[in-house]
Amino acid sequence: MNGMRLCKTLIIVFVLAVPRAALACPVCFGQNDSPLAQAMNSGIIFMLVVVAGVLAAFASFFIYLMRRARLVAQQSEGTAQ
């Protein structure tokens, strides 16, 4: 129990001792043209494209289901009469 407390204390001291500048990315310092900022922007665009693709596939699946239900309803009306 005492060793765990010492470990937690060392982690807290280490986190507080690290300068905040070391934890910041170049974008935070205004370097918008750095490779890290460009990679971050590319990653954001990629994630947006993936989300938009999944949403489009989800919407197209429901459009397919609506069309299929309409077709089945028309066929059942034709056979009922």
C-alpha positions as MATLAB code, in Angstrom:
seq = 'MNGMRLCKTLIIVFVLAVPRAALACPVCFGQNDSPLAQAMNSGIIFMLVVVAGVLAAFASFFIYLMRRARLVAQQSEGTAQ';
ca = [
       0.000    0.000    0.000;
       2.865    2.334    0.861;
       4.608    1.603   -2.456;
       1.454    2.488   -4.378;
       1.207    5.798   -2.540;
       4.825    6.579   -3.399;
       4.171    5.743   -7.045;
       1.141    8.065   -7.181;
       3.149   10.836   -5.514;
       5.977   10.450   -8.038;
       3.526   10.572  -10.947;
       1.919   13.736   -9.592;
       5.324   15.374   -9.069;
       6.409   14.394  -12.584;
       3.229   15.767  -14.180;
       3.543   19.038  -12.272;
       7.275   19.332  -13.040;
       6.867   19.014  -16.823;
       6.787   22.455  -18.426;
       3.508   23.264  -20.130;
       5.387   24.274  -23.291;
       6.476   20.652  -23.750;
       2.860   19.504  -23.774;
       1.690   21.954  -26.447;
       1.690   21.283  -30.185;
       3.112   23.724  -32.766;
      -0.394   24.899  -33.671;
      -0.799   26.292  -30.151;
       2.252   28.467  -30.710;
       0.980   29.843  -34.025;
       3.022   27.691  -36.419;
       0.177   26.855  -38.790;
       2.494   25.774  -41.599;
       4.382   23.117  -39.641;
       4.192   19.484  -40.798;
       2.397   18.540  -37.573;
      -0.338   21.113  -38.209;
      -0.733   19.934  -41.809;
      -0.954   16.312  -40.677;
      -3.526   17.233  -38.057;
      -5.632   19.046  -40.648;
      -5.379   16.056  -43.002;
      -6.462   13.754  -40.191;
      -9.460   15.942  -39.406;
     -10.503   16.011  -43.062;
     -10.097   12.224  -43.303;
     -12.272   11.672  -40.226;
     -14.934   14.014  -41.630;
     -14.930   12.102  -44.926;
     -15.305    8.790  -43.084;
     -18.206   10.110  -40.999;
     -19.901   11.597  -44.074;
     -19.458    8.308  -45.936;
     -21.006    6.294  -43.124;
     -23.925    8.730  -42.867;
     -24.454    8.611  -46.635;
     -24.424    4.804  -46.587;
     -26.884    4.784  -43.703;
     -29.227    7.193  -45.520;
     -28.972    5.274  -48.793;
     -29.828    2.032  -46.979;
     -33.041    3.582  -45.649;
     -33.875    4.963  -49.103;
     -33.370    1.444  -50.460;
     -35.688    0.056  -47.777;
     -38.376    2.641  -48.583;
     -38.208    1.881  -52.304;
     -38.289   -1.847  -51.647;
     -41.301   -1.485  -49.325;
     -43.104    0.616  -51.949;
     -42.379   -2.023  -54.615;
     -43.648   -4.831  -52.388;
     -46.782   -2.820  -51.539;
     -47.482   -2.197  -55.259;
     -47.008   -5.880  -56.048;
     -49.308   -6.955  -53.222;
     -51.994   -4.500  -54.394;
     -51.742   -5.916  -57.928;
     -52.163   -9.516  -56.765;
     -54.984   -8.670  -54.342;
     -57.214   -7.236  -57.054;
];
